[in-house]
Amino acid sequence: MAINTVIFDMDGLLIDSEPLWKEAADETFINYQIQLSELQYHTTTGLRTHEFVATWFSKFKIPETEIIIAEQKILENVAAKIAAKGKAMPGVDYIFDFFQSRQFNIGIASSSPQFIINQVIKQLNISNYIMATASAENLPYGKPHPEVYLNCAMQLKVPPINCVCFEDSFNGLIAAKAARMKCVVIPMYHQQKEQRWGAADLKLSSLQNFGALHLNVLHQSFL
């Protein structure tokens, strides 16, 4: 068997929502006198909202009782922001057509709650492509743990080794590789030159740059 399944991360990969998540976090954190730098924020990209909040509240010694409150405020805020101004990343329509035309199984594995996954699928008009979705929201561990990717593969009824994942965060990359899946990483522009992306099977600057040659390379590395 060869690669026959593709699983996509969502935030920052399919929809340009990472700036919106940061806006929502900043607007909530300011109430706790916390202001994260760009570098600080990006070290926790790919984590679930609860883990993101808990990490920084622990560092800044905010009471644990505030974590759930802040988490809910961020989720409500980001859902509204995505609805108001969330836009597809370049190449989204192209990449789904590419894999659907090759009869690939197609799924989404995200750290976001299921209601936000559903919202984005509807907003991007990609429901006809998606065969399974998996959220890490209620799992014991989120990315970089591989469970959310393994769950998506299970729903698609394929072995993990037959999957290729598309990611934009390092935590997501580690999750995909820990699941024994191939991983194509598309980092944010200002992170493109970081050496850590060498852990991926392939690094590109956009979804629209992926083509038949890249797929063939992944197939060859599978054999």
ZIKA-V274368 format. One record per residue. N is the residue number from 1. RES is the residue in one letter. SS is DSSP state (H for helix, E for strand, L for the rest). PSI is psi in whole degrees, -180 to 180 (* if undefined). BURIAL is I if it has 16 or more other C-alpha atoms within 10 Angstrom, else O. Layout:
n->{N N}
res->{RES RES}
ss->{SS SS}
psi->{PSI PSI}
burial->{BURIAL BURIAL}
This chain:
n->{1 2 3 4 5 6 7 8 9 10 11 12 13 14 15 16 17 18 19 20 21 22 23 24 25 26 27 28 29 30 31 32 33 34 35 36 37 38 39 40 41 42 43 44 45 46 47 48 49 50 51 52 53 54 55 56 57 58 59 60 61 62 63 64 65 66 67 68 69 70 71 72 73 74 75 76 77 78 79 80 81 82 83 84 85 86 87 88 89 90 91 92 93 94 95 96 97 98 99 100 101 102 103 104 105 106 107 108 109 110 111 112 113 114 115 116 117 118 119 120 121 122 123 124 125 126 127 128 129 130 131 132 133 134 135 136 137 138 139 140 141 142 143 144 145 146 147 148 149 150 151 152 153 154 155 156 157 158 159 160 161 162 163 164 165 166 167 168 169 170 171 172 173 174 175 176 177 178 179 180 181 182 183 184 185 186 187 188 189 190 191 192 193 194 195 196 197 198 199 200 201 202 203 204 205 206 207 208 209 210 211 212 213 214 215 216 217 218 219 220 221 222 223}
res->{M A I N T V I F D M D G L L I D S E P L W K E A A D E T F I N Y Q I Q L S E L Q Y H T T T G L R T H E F V A T W F S K F K I P E T E I I I A E Q K I L E N V A A K I A A K G K A M P G V D Y I F D F F Q S R Q F N I G I A S S S P Q F I I N Q V I K Q L N I S N Y I M A T A S A E N L P Y G K P H P E V Y L N C A M Q L K V P P I N C V C F E D S F N G L I A A K A A R M K C V V I P M Y H Q Q K E Q R W G A A D L K L S S L Q N F G A L H L N V L H Q S F L}
ss->{L L L L E E E E L L E L L L E L L H H H H H H H H H H H H H H H L L L L L H H H H H H L L L L L H H H H H H H H H H H L L L L H H H H H H H H H H H H H H H H H H H H H H L L E L L L H H H H H H H H H H L L L E E E E E E L L L H H H H H H H H H H H L L L L L L L E E E E L L L L L L L L L L L H H H H H H H H H H L L L H H H E E E E E L L H H H H H H H H H L L L E E E E L L L H H H L L L H H H H H L L E E L L L H H H L L H H H H H H H H H H H L}
psi->{153 -176 124 9 139 135 127 138 176 -68 126 -12 -52 -34 140 70 -12 -43 -31 -38 -41 -42 -48 -41 -45 -43 -29 -44 -28 -26 -16 14 37 129 108 141 166 -42 -46 -46 -44 -18 -21 12 135 -14 158 156 -42 -45 -39 -50 -45 -39 -49 -31 -35 -45 -40 11 45 137 139 -28 -18 -12 -50 -40 -48 -39 -48 -39 -42 -46 -44 -41 -45 -35 -42 -40 -41 -42 -36 -37 17 130 149 144 156 133 4 -52 -41 -48 -35 -40 -40 -50 -33 -39 -20 12 37 148 140 128 171 133 112 152 -16 155 157 -34 -30 -37 -48 -40 -44 -42 -45 -43 -35 -6 49 14 -29 -17 -32 125 -18 149 149 130 141 3 -48 14 156 -36 143 -175 138 7 143 -2 -41 -35 -40 -38 -40 -43 -40 -42 -35 -6 44 150 146 -35 -11 11 146 135 150 128 160 -8 157 -39 -39 -40 -47 -39 -46 -44 -35 -26 0 36 155 151 125 123 139 84 161 152 -46 -5 1 -35 2 135 -23 -23 -9 -15 -17 161 -25 139 130 167 -12 153 -35 -8 -8 135 -173 -36 -43 -42 -39 -39 -43 -40 -44 -37 -19 -35 *}
burial->{O O I I I I I I I I I I I I I I I I O I I I I I I I I I I O O O O I O O O O O O O O O I I I I I I I I I I I O I I O O O O I O O O O I O O I I O O I I O I I I O I I O O O I O I I I I I I O I I O I I I O O O I I I I I I I I I I I O I I O O I I O I I O O O O I I O I I I I I I O O O O I I I I I I I I I I I I O O I O I I I I I I I I I I I I I I I I I I I I I I I I I I I I I I O O O O O O O O O I O O I I I I O O I I O O I O O O O O O O I I O O O O}
